Amino acid sequence: AESDTIAPAPSAADYSATNIQVAGVDEADIVKTDGEYIYLVSGNRTIIVKAYPPEQAQVLSEIELEGTVMGIFINGDRLVVFEGGMPYYYDDVRLMVEKIYMPYISPRTSIKVYDISDRENPRLQRELSADGEYVSSRMIGDYAYVVINEPVYEQDDELNLPRINFGGNETEIPATDIYYCDVSDYYYMYTTIIAINTQDDDQETTVETIMLGASSNLYVSLNNIYLTFPVWGSATWDYQRTSIHRIHIEGAEIEYVASGEVPGMVLNQFSMDEYDGYFRVATTTHGQTSLNHVYTMDMDLDIVGKLENLAPTERIYSARFMGERAYLVTFKQVDPLFVIDLKNPYEPEVLGELKITGYSDYLHPYDENHIIGIGKETTEEGEFAWYQGVKISLFDVTDVNNPEEIDKEIIGHRGTDSPVLWDHKAFLFDKSRNLLVIPVSVVEIDEAEYPDGVPSWAWGKPVWQGAYIFHISPDAGLRLEGGITHIESSADLERDYYYFYSPFSVQRSLYIDDVLYTISEAKIKMNNLENLDYINEVQLSS
C-alpha cells in the first residue's frame, strides 16, 4: 500500500518538468525549470529566476521583446523563445506600402536562441523569423521544431510566397520548393515547419513548407509530426472529415511522407497517438445525430481498423491513448468513460463503459490501471445538464469490463474553473509523491440569496484563486491538503473579479526538492511541500 502522506523528495536533484504528452518530446510552455533556475514568461518578458535554494531566490535577468512570447524551451545553457504577433518590417518603403494595401497583413513569428551560461547576462546567439502565426512547437534532443501557418492569398494575379529571415538575411521560399497537397478545402494555408539545432549555431536551419488547409491540431512522436485540418462537407457547414498528414523528422531532416483522411473532427492533440507502427485517432462526426469513432491507420495513413458510432447524440470531451488501450469521455447529460482495446489494430473494440454525472476535459494516467480525470460536475435537468464546480475523478480500470470511479472531489459551485480544463501544462502530478496540484478559480453560491432553493443555473461569486494541493493514491483516494494563493485580500479579489486574468492569478506550479513553487505573472511563491508552510516569494512585476 502507498503512503498516506506526501512523500519527501528522493534526491537533491529532484524537480518536476512540464506535463507533456509523449516521453522525450518536450512542449514549449510559459514556465520551465532545470532544478536550480526558473524561466518564465510574464507579458512580453522572459525572466530568469534563481530559484533554489528558496531562501536565496531572486530575479537574475529579464529579456524584453516587442511581440508576445508564445512559449519557451530550456536545453542546458540554451533558452529558446518563440515570439508571435510581430509586424513585418521592410527596409524598402515601396514594399512596405504594398504590404499595407495587401488584403491580409501576415504577422511574424520569431525564434530566438539565447546562450544563458551566464544567467545574469543572456546573450542572443541565433535568430530567425517567418511570415505567419505560431501554431505549436516541440523539442526532441537538441532540435526545436516549430510549426507556422500563413494564409495563401492572391495579389496582382500572383500568390504570396512565405518569407524567412535568417539573422537579417531575407529569403523567399520558391514555389518549386513548396509541397502541394491536393485537398478539398476552401481555405488554403502555407504550413511551414522549421527545425533548428539549439546547441550548434553553425548548423543550417531546415525549412519545409507545405500548402495545406487550415491546420487545426498536431501530434508529435519521436519521429513524426502529424498535422490535421478539417475538410468542409459539401452539404453542411459541419466538419465532416479530418485530413491527416505525416511529416518524418530526424534531427535536421524534415520529409513529407504520407496523407490520409478519417470521418469526423479531432478534438485536440490527445485525440491522436502513434504506437507500435500505427497511428490512432478519435473523432466526432457532427450532424443531426453526433457520433464518435476510433480509427487505426498504418504509416501510409490508410485506415486498417475502426470502431464507429459510439455514444450517439454525444461528443468526445476528452481522450487518452495508453499503449494498447484508449480511453474516451463523451458527454451530453452523463459522462460515459469508454475503455477501448487496441491490442489488435485491425479490430478495436469496446471493453467496458462507466456512466457517471459530469465529464472530464482532461485525462491523465496515474498508472496502467488508474486514470485521473479533470472536468466539471453536472446536474441533470430533464434533457439538459447544467455544469457545476470543477470535478476531479480517480478511475480504476483494473477490471477493463467494469471501470469504476473510486473517488472524486468537487471544487466550488457553478462558475468555478481551472486552466487545466483547456491547457494540460497547468497540471502537476507526481506519482512517487502522491502529489496533484492544479490552479483553480473558486466560485461559491450564498444559499441565503435563494430561499426557495438554489437553481442549477445559478452562478456564484468569486471567493478564492490559487493552487489546490491534493494527496492522491488508489488506496487513500483524493484528499485536499491545502491551498496557496497570490491574491492577498478580499479587496484584491473583488477588484479582479475576472481573476483568472489577474496578474496574481496562479497559472503554473512546480517543485524542486521539497519546495513547491506557485507562479503567476506577478510573483513566485515558495512553500514547504510537506506542510505548505511559507518560505519565500519573489516579485516579478516590473
C-alpha positions as CSV (number, residue, x, y, z in Angstrom):
1,A,0.0,0.0,0.0
2,E,1.2,3.5,-0.8
3,S,1.9,6.1,1.9
4,D,-1.0,8.2,3.1
5,T,1.3,11.3,3.2
6,I,3.1,13.3,0.6
7,A,6.5,11.7,0.5
8,P,9.8,13.6,0.7
9,A,11.9,14.1,-2.4
10,P,14.1,11.1,-3.2
11,S,17.2,13.1,-4.1
12,A,18.5,16.7,-4.0
13,A,18.3,16.8,-7.9
14,D,14.6,16.1,-7.9
15,Y,12.3,18.5,-9.7
16,S,9.2,18.5,-11.9
17,A,9.1,19.0,-15.6
18,T,6.4,20.3,-17.9
19,N,3.4,18.0,-18.2
20,I,3.8,16.6,-21.8
21,Q,2.0,14.0,-23.9
22,V,4.9,11.9,-25.3
23,A,8.0,11.0,-23.3
24,G,11.1,12.6,-24.9
25,V,9.1,15.2,-26.8
26,D,9.1,18.4,-24.8
27,E,6.4,21.1,-25.3
28,A,7.0,24.8,-25.1
29,D,5.4,26.4,-22.1
30,I,5.3,29.7,-20.2
31,V,7.3,28.2,-17.3
32,K,10.4,25.9,-17.3
33,T,12.9,24.8,-14.7
34,D,16.2,22.9,-14.6
35,G,16.1,22.3,-10.9
36,E,18.1,25.4,-10.0
37,Y,16.6,28.2,-12.1
38,I,13.0,29.0,-13.2
39,Y,12.5,30.5,-16.6
40,L,9.1,32.1,-17.1
41,V,7.0,34.3,-19.4
42,S,5.4,37.5,-18.0
43,G,3.8,39.6,-20.6
44,N,6.4,40.4,-23.3
45,R,9.3,39.5,-20.9
46,T,11.2,36.3,-20.4
47,I,12.5,36.2,-16.8
48,I,15.3,34.1,-15.3
49,V,15.0,33.5,-11.6
50,K,17.5,31.9,-9.2
51,A,15.0,29.5,-7.6
52,Y,17.0,27.1,-5.5
53,P,17.7,27.2,-2.6
54,P,14.5,29.1,-2.0
55,E,16.0,31.3,0.7
56,Q,18.2,32.8,-2.0
57,A,15.6,33.2,-4.7
58,Q,15.9,36.3,-6.8
59,V,15.4,37.7,-10.3
60,L,18.7,37.4,-12.2
61,S,17.8,38.9,-15.6
62,E,15.0,39.8,-18.0
63,I,14.7,39.7,-21.7
64,E,12.2,42.2,-23.1
65,L,10.7,41.6,-26.5
66,E,8.5,43.6,-28.9
67,G,5.9,40.9,-29.5
68,T,4.1,38.4,-27.4
69,V,6.1,35.5,-26.0
70,M,4.2,32.3,-27.1
71,G,6.4,29.8,-25.2
72,I,9.9,28.9,-24.2
73,F,12.3,25.8,-24.1
74,I,15.3,25.3,-21.9
75,N,18.0,22.9,-23.0
76,G,21.2,23.0,-20.9
77,D,22.7,26.5,-21.4
78,R,20.3,27.4,-24.2
79,L,17.0,29.2,-23.9
80,V,14.6,29.2,-26.9
81,V,12.0,31.9,-27.1
82,F,9.0,31.9,-29.5
83,E,7.7,35.4,-30.2
84,G,4.5,36.0,-32.1
85,G,2.4,38.9,-33.3
86,M,5.3,40.8,-34.6
87,P,4.7,43.1,-37.6
88,Y,6.7,42.5,-40.7
89,Y,9.5,45.1,-41.2
90,Y,10.7,46.1,-44.7
91,D,13.8,48.1,-45.4
92,D,12.3,49.3,-48.7
93,V,9.5,51.8,-48.2
94,R,7.8,50.8,-51.5
95,L,7.5,47.2,-50.4
96,M,6.1,48.4,-47.0
97,V,3.4,50.4,-48.8
98,E,2.5,47.4,-51.0
99,K,2.2,45.3,-47.9
100,I,-0.2,47.8,-46.3
101,Y,-2.6,47.5,-49.2
102,M,-2.5,43.8,-49.4
103,P,-5.8,42.1,-48.4
104,Y,-4.0,40.3,-45.5
105,I,-1.1,41.6,-43.4
106,S,0.7,38.5,-42.1
107,P,2.0,38.6,-38.6
108,R,5.5,37.3,-37.9
109,T,6.8,34.5,-35.8
110,S,10.3,34.9,-34.4
111,I,12.6,32.2,-33.0
112,K,15.4,33.4,-30.7
113,V,18.1,31.2,-29.2
114,Y,20.0,32.6,-26.2
115,D,23.2,31.5,-24.6
116,I,22.4,31.6,-20.8
117,S,25.6,30.1,-19.5
118,D,25.7,33.4,-17.6
119,R,22.1,33.6,-16.3
120,E,22.5,37.2,-15.3
121,N,23.5,38.2,-18.9
122,P,21.6,36.2,-21.6
123,R,23.3,36.5,-25.0
124,L,21.3,36.2,-28.2
125,Q,23.0,33.6,-30.4
126,R,20.6,32.8,-33.2
127,E,17.5,34.5,-34.6
128,L,15.2,33.8,-37.4
129,S,11.7,35.0,-38.2
130,A,9.0,33.8,-40.7
131,D,5.7,35.1,-42.1
132,G,2.7,33.6,-40.4
133,E,1.3,32.7,-37.0
134,Y,2.9,30.4,-34.5
135,V,0.9,27.1,-34.2
136,S,2.9,25.0,-31.9
137,S,6.4,23.6,-31.2
138,R,8.3,20.6,-29.8
139,M,11.8,19.8,-28.7
140,I,13.5,16.5,-29.3
141,G,17.1,16.2,-28.2
142,D,19.0,19.2,-29.4
143,Y,16.4,20.2,-32.0
144,A,13.4,22.5,-31.7
145,Y,10.7,22.1,-34.2
146,V,8.2,24.9,-34.8
147,V,5.0,24.9,-37.0
148,I,3.8,28.2,-38.5
149,N,0.6,28.9,-40.5
150,E,0.2,31.6,-43.2
151,P,-2.8,32.2,-45.4
152,V,-2.4,31.9,-49.1
153,Y,-3.8,34.9,-51.0
154,E,-3.5,36.5,-54.4
155,Q,-2.1,39.9,-55.1
156,D,-1.7,41.3,-58.7
157,D,-2.5,37.9,-60.1
158,E,0.3,36.3,-58.1
159,L,0.2,34.2,-55.0
160,N,2.2,35.3,-51.9
161,L,5.1,33.2,-51.0
162,P,6.5,32.6,-47.5
163,R,9.5,34.6,-46.4
164,I,12.1,33.5,-43.9
165,N,14.6,35.9,-42.3
166,F,17.8,34.3,-41.1
167,G,19.7,36.8,-38.9
168,G,18.8,39.7,-41.2
169,N,19.0,37.9,-44.5
170,E,15.7,37.7,-46.2
171,T,14.8,34.5,-48.2
172,E,11.6,33.9,-50.2
173,I,10.6,30.2,-50.4
174,P,10.4,29.4,-54.2
175,A,7.1,28.0,-55.3
176,T,9.0,24.9,-56.7
177,D,10.2,24.2,-53.1
178,I,6.7,24.1,-51.7
179,Y,5.0,20.8,-51.4
180,Y,1.4,21.0,-52.6
181,C,-1.2,18.6,-51.3
182,D,-4.4,18.3,-53.3
183,V,-7.1,18.8,-50.7
184,S,-10.8,19.7,-50.9
185,D,-10.7,22.9,-48.9
186,Y,-12.0,26.4,-49.3
187,Y,-9.1,27.9,-47.4
188,Y,-5.5,27.2,-48.2
189,M,-2.6,27.8,-45.9
190,Y,1.2,27.5,-46.0
191,T,2.3,25.3,-43.2
192,T,6.0,25.9,-42.6
193,I,8.0,23.5,-40.3
194,I,11.3,24.7,-39.1
195,A,14.0,22.6,-37.4
196,I,16.7,24.4,-35.5
197,N,19.7,22.9,-33.7
198,T,19.7,24.7,-30.3
199,Q,23.3,23.7,-29.5
200,D,25.2,24.1,-32.8
201,D,25.0,27.6,-34.1
202,D,26.8,26.7,-37.3
203,Q,24.3,24.0,-38.4
204,E,22.0,25.3,-41.1
205,T,18.3,25.7,-40.1
206,T,16.0,23.4,-42.1
207,V,12.7,24.7,-43.5
208,E,9.9,22.8,-45.2
209,T,6.7,24.4,-46.5
210,I,3.5,22.6,-47.4
211,M,0.4,24.0,-48.9
212,L,-2.5,22.5,-47.0
213,G,-5.8,23.5,-45.5
214,A,-6.0,25.4,-42.2
215,S,-4.1,23.3,-39.6
216,S,-6.2,22.7,-36.5
217,N,-4.3,20.2,-34.4
218,L,-0.9,18.4,-34.3
219,Y,0.6,15.4,-32.6
220,V,4.3,14.8,-32.5
221,S,6.0,11.5,-31.8
222,L,9.8,11.0,-31.5
223,N,10.0,10.6,-35.3
224,N,6.9,12.1,-36.9
225,I,4.8,15.3,-36.9
226,Y,1.1,14.7,-37.7
227,L,-0.8,17.7,-38.9
228,T,-4.6,17.7,-39.1
229,F,-7.1,20.0,-40.6
230,P,-10.9,19.8,-41.1
231,V,-12.3,19.2,-44.6
232,W,-15.6,21.1,-45.1
233,G,-18.6,19.0,-46.1
234,S,-20.3,19.9,-49.3
235,A,-23.9,19.9,-47.9
236,T,-23.3,21.3,-44.4
237,W,-21.1,23.7,-42.6
238,D,-20.2,21.0,-40.1
239,Y,-16.7,19.5,-40.2
240,Q,-17.3,16.0,-41.6
241,R,-13.8,14.7,-42.3
242,T,-10.3,15.3,-41.0
243,S,-7.3,15.3,-43.3
244,I,-4.1,13.9,-41.7
245,H,-0.5,14.5,-42.9
246,R,2.6,12.7,-41.6
247,I,5.9,14.5,-41.8
248,H,9.0,12.5,-40.8
249,I,11.6,14.3,-38.6
250,E,15.0,13.1,-37.6
251,G,17.4,15.8,-36.4
252,A,17.5,18.5,-39.1
253,E,15.7,16.2,-41.6
254,I,12.1,17.1,-42.4
255,E,10.3,15.0,-45.0
256,Y,6.6,14.9,-46.0
257,V,5.7,11.2,-46.4
258,A,2.0,10.4,-46.2
259,S,-1.6,11.7,-46.0
260,G,-5.0,10.2,-45.3
261,E,-8.5,11.1,-44.1
262,V,-10.9,9.9,-41.4
263,P,-14.5,10.8,-40.8
264,G,-15.2,13.3,-38.1
265,M,-13.4,16.1,-36.2
266,V,-10.4,15.8,-34.0
267,L,-10.8,17.5,-30.6
268,N,-7.1,18.1,-29.6
269,Q,-3.7,16.5,-29.6
270,F,-4.8,13.9,-27.0
271,S,-7.2,12.5,-29.6
272,M,-4.2,11.2,-31.5
273,D,-1.4,8.8,-30.8
274,E,1.4,6.8,-32.5
275,Y,2.1,3.3,-31.2
276,D,4.0,0.3,-32.5
277,G,3.9,1.4,-36.1
278,Y,0.3,2.6,-36.1
279,F,-1.4,5.9,-35.8
280,R,-4.7,6.0,-33.8
281,V,-7.2,8.8,-33.8
282,A,-10.6,9.5,-32.1
283,T,-13.1,11.8,-33.9
284,T,-16.7,13.1,-33.6
285,T,-19.0,13.4,-36.6
286,H,-21.4,16.3,-36.1
287,G,-24.9,16.5,-37.7
288,Q,-28.4,15.8,-36.6
289,T,-27.0,13.0,-34.5
290,S,-23.4,13.2,-33.3
291,L,-21.4,10.0,-33.5
292,N,-17.9,9.1,-32.2
293,H,-15.3,6.9,-33.7
294,V,-11.8,5.5,-33.3
295,Y,-9.6,4.7,-36.3
296,T,-6.3,2.9,-36.6
297,M,-4.0,3.7,-39.5
298,D,-0.8,2.4,-40.9
299,M,2.2,4.6,-41.5
300,D,0.9,5.3,-45.0
301,L,-2.2,6.7,-43.2
302,D,-4.5,4.1,-44.7
303,I,-7.3,3.1,-42.3
304,V,-6.8,-0.5,-41.2
305,G,-9.2,-0.7,-38.3
306,K,-12.2,1.2,-37.0
307,L,-14.7,1.4,-34.2
308,E,-17.6,3.6,-35.2
309,N,-20.8,5.1,-34.0
310,L,-20.1,5.3,-30.3
311,A,-22.4,7.2,-27.9
312,P,-25.0,8.6,-30.4
313,T,-26.0,12.3,-29.7
314,E,-22.9,12.9,-27.6
315,R,-19.5,14.2,-28.4
316,I,-15.9,13.5,-27.2
317,Y,-14.9,15.7,-24.4
318,S,-11.5,14.1,-23.7
319,A,-9.4,11.2,-25.0
320,R,-6.2,9.5,-23.9
321,F,-4.3,6.7,-25.6
322,M,-2.2,4.5,-23.3
323,G,-0.3,1.7,-25.1
324,E,-2.8,-1.0,-26.2
325,R,-5.8,0.9,-24.7
326,A,-7.7,4.1,-25.4
327,Y,-10.0,6.0,-23.0
328,L,-12.7,8.3,-24.3
329,V,-15.1,10.5,-22.4
330,T,-18.3,11.5,-24.2
331,F,-21.0,13.7,-22.8
332,K,-24.5,15.1,-23.2
333,Q,-26.1,14.5,-19.9
334,V,-23.9,11.9,-18.2
335,D,-20.3,11.0,-18.6
336,P,-19.6,7.6,-20.2
337,L,-16.0,6.6,-19.8
338,F,-15.2,4.1,-22.5
339,V,-12.3,1.6,-22.2
340,I,-11.2,0.5,-25.7
341,D,-8.9,-2.3,-26.6
342,L,-6.4,-1.6,-29.4
343,K,-4.2,-4.6,-29.0
344,N,-5.3,-5.7,-32.4
345,P,-5.1,-2.5,-34.5
346,Y,-7.3,-4.2,-37.1
347,E,-10.2,-4.9,-34.7
348,P,-10.5,-2.2,-32.0
349,E,-13.3,-3.0,-29.5
350,V,-15.1,-1.5,-26.5
351,L,-14.2,-3.4,-23.3
352,G,-16.1,-1.5,-20.8
353,E,-18.2,1.6,-20.1
354,L,-18.9,3.7,-17.0
355,K,-21.7,6.2,-16.7
356,I,-21.5,8.9,-14.1
357,T,-22.6,12.5,-13.7
358,G,-20.2,15.2,-15.0
359,Y,-17.5,14.9,-17.6
360,S,-13.7,15.0,-17.9
361,D,-12.0,17.6,-20.1
362,Y,-8.5,16.1,-19.4
363,L,-7.5,12.5,-18.7
364,H,-4.1,11.7,-17.2
365,P,-2.6,8.3,-16.4
366,Y,-1.9,7.6,-12.7
367,D,-0.6,4.1,-13.6
368,E,-1.5,1.4,-16.0
369,N,-4.7,0.7,-14.1
370,H,-5.8,4.1,-12.8
371,I,-6.7,7.3,-14.6
372,I,-7.2,10.9,-13.3
373,G,-10.0,12.9,-14.8
374,I,-10.3,16.7,-14.5
375,G,-13.6,18.4,-15.7
376,K,-16.9,19.6,-14.4
377,E,-19.7,18.1,-12.3
378,T,-23.2,18.4,-13.8
379,T,-26.8,18.4,-12.7
380,E,-29.4,16.8,-14.9
381,E,-32.5,18.9,-15.8
382,G,-34.7,16.8,-18.0
383,E,-33.0,16.5,-21.3
384,F,-30.4,19.1,-20.3
385,A,-27.5,19.2,-17.9
386,W,-26.0,22.3,-16.1
387,Y,-22.4,22.2,-15.4
388,Q,-21.4,22.9,-11.8
389,G,-18.0,23.0,-10.0
390,V,-14.7,21.6,-11.1
391,K,-14.6,17.8,-10.7
392,I,-11.5,15.6,-10.1
393,S,-12.1,11.9,-10.6
394,L,-9.9,8.9,-9.9
395,F,-10.9,5.9,-12.1
396,D,-9.9,2.3,-11.5
397,V,-9.7,0.3,-14.8
398,T,-8.1,-2.8,-13.4
399,D,-11.3,-4.7,-14.5
400,V,-11.5,-3.3,-18.0
401,N,-15.0,-4.6,-18.4
402,N,-16.2,-2.7,-15.3
403,P,-14.3,0.6,-14.8
404,E,-15.1,2.4,-11.5
405,E,-14.9,5.9,-10.2
406,I,-13.2,5.1,-6.8
407,D,-13.1,8.7,-5.6
408,K,-14.0,12.2,-6.6
409,E,-13.6,15.8,-5.4
410,I,-15.9,18.7,-6.3
411,I,-14.4,22.2,-6.1
412,G,-16.7,25.1,-5.7
413,H,-20.0,25.8,-7.5
414,R,-21.1,26.8,-11.0
415,G,-18.5,29.2,-12.4
416,T,-15.5,27.5,-10.7
417,D,-12.8,26.9,-13.3
418,S,-9.3,25.7,-13.9
419,P,-6.9,26.3,-16.8
420,V,-6.2,22.5,-16.7
421,L,-9.5,22.1,-18.5
422,W,-8.0,23.6,-21.6
423,D,-4.2,23.5,-21.0
424,H,-2.7,20.3,-19.8
425,K,0.6,22.1,-19.0
426,A,-1.1,23.7,-16.0
427,F,-1.4,20.2,-14.4
428,L,1.2,19.0,-11.9
429,F,1.2,15.3,-10.9
430,D,3.9,13.1,-9.3
431,K,3.0,9.5,-8.5
432,S,6.0,8.9,-6.3
433,R,4.9,11.8,-4.1
434,N,1.2,11.1,-4.2
435,L,1.0,14.7,-5.4
436,L,-1.6,16.5,-7.5
437,V,-1.6,20.3,-7.9
438,I,-4.0,22.4,-10.1
439,P,-4.6,26.1,-10.3
440,V,-8.3,26.9,-9.6
441,S,-10.6,29.9,-9.5
442,V,-13.3,29.1,-6.9
443,V,-16.8,30.4,-7.0
444,E,-19.4,29.8,-4.3
445,I,-23.1,30.5,-4.0
446,D,-24.7,32.2,-1.0
447,E,-27.7,29.9,-0.4
448,A,-29.3,32.7,1.6
449,E,-29.9,34.5,-1.7
450,Y,-32.1,31.7,-2.8
451,P,-34.7,31.0,0.0
452,D,-36.7,28.7,-2.4
453,G,-33.6,26.6,-3.2
454,V,-30.6,27.2,-5.4
455,P,-31.4,26.7,-9.1
456,S,-29.0,24.6,-11.1
457,W,-28.2,27.5,-13.4
458,A,-27.2,29.9,-10.6
459,W,-23.6,31.3,-10.7
460,G,-21.7,32.0,-7.5
461,K,-19.3,34.8,-6.6
462,P,-15.5,34.6,-6.6
463,V,-14.1,33.6,-3.2
464,W,-10.5,32.4,-3.9
465,Q,-7.9,31.8,-6.6
466,G,-4.7,29.9,-6.4
467,A,-3.3,26.4,-6.4
468,Y,-5.1,23.4,-4.7
469,I,-2.7,20.7,-3.4
470,F,-4.1,17.2,-3.2
471,H,-2.8,13.9,-1.9
472,I,-3.8,11.2,-4.4
473,S,-3.4,7.4,-4.4
474,P,-5.6,4.4,-5.2
475,D,-5.5,3.4,-1.6
476,A,-6.3,6.7,0.1
477,G,-8.2,8.4,-2.8
478,L,-8.2,12.2,-3.1
479,R,-7.6,14.5,-0.2
480,L,-7.2,18.2,-0.2
481,E,-4.0,19.2,1.7
482,G,-4.4,22.9,1.3
483,G,-4.3,25.9,-1.0
484,I,-1.8,28.6,-1.9
485,T,-2.9,32.0,-3.3
486,H,-1.1,35.1,-4.6
487,I,-4.2,37.3,-4.0
488,E,-3.7,38.5,-0.5
489,S,-7.0,40.3,0.3
490,S,-10.7,40.2,-0.5
491,A,-10.4,43.7,-1.9
492,D,-7.9,42.4,-4.5
493,L,-10.3,39.6,-5.3
494,E,-13.3,42.0,-5.8
495,R,-11.1,44.3,-7.9
496,D,-10.0,41.4,-10.1
497,Y,-13.5,39.9,-10.4
498,Y,-12.4,38.1,-13.5
499,Y,-9.5,36.8,-11.5
500,F,-8.2,34.3,-14.0
501,Y,-7.0,37.3,-15.9
502,S,-5.3,38.9,-12.9
503,P,-1.5,39.2,-12.8
504,F,-1.8,37.5,-9.4
505,S,-3.7,34.5,-10.8
506,V,-1.6,31.3,-10.3
507,Q,-1.0,29.7,-13.7
508,R,1.6,27.1,-13.0
509,S,3.2,25.1,-10.2
510,L,6.3,23.0,-9.9
511,Y,8.5,21.5,-7.3
512,I,12.3,21.4,-6.6
513,D,13.2,19.0,-3.9
514,D,10.7,19.6,-1.1
515,V,9.7,23.1,-2.2
516,L,6.5,23.9,-4.1
517,Y,6.7,26.9,-6.4
518,T,3.5,28.5,-7.5
519,I,3.8,31.0,-10.3
520,S,1.7,33.9,-11.5
521,E,2.7,36.8,-13.8
522,A,3.3,39.0,-10.7
523,K,5.2,36.7,-8.3
524,I,6.7,33.3,-7.5
525,K,5.8,31.9,-4.1
526,M,7.7,29.1,-2.3
527,N,6.1,26.8,0.3
528,N,7.2,23.7,2.1
529,L,5.8,20.8,0.1
530,E,5.2,18.6,3.2
531,N,3.2,21.1,5.3
532,L,2.7,24.0,2.9
533,D,4.4,26.5,5.3
534,Y,5.5,29.8,3.7
535,I,9.2,30.0,2.8
536,N,9.8,33.0,0.5
537,E,8.5,34.9,-2.5
538,V,9.9,36.8,-5.5
539,Q,8.1,39.8,-7.0
540,L,8.1,39.7,-10.8
541,S,6.2,43.0,-11.6
542,S,8.3,45.5,-13.5
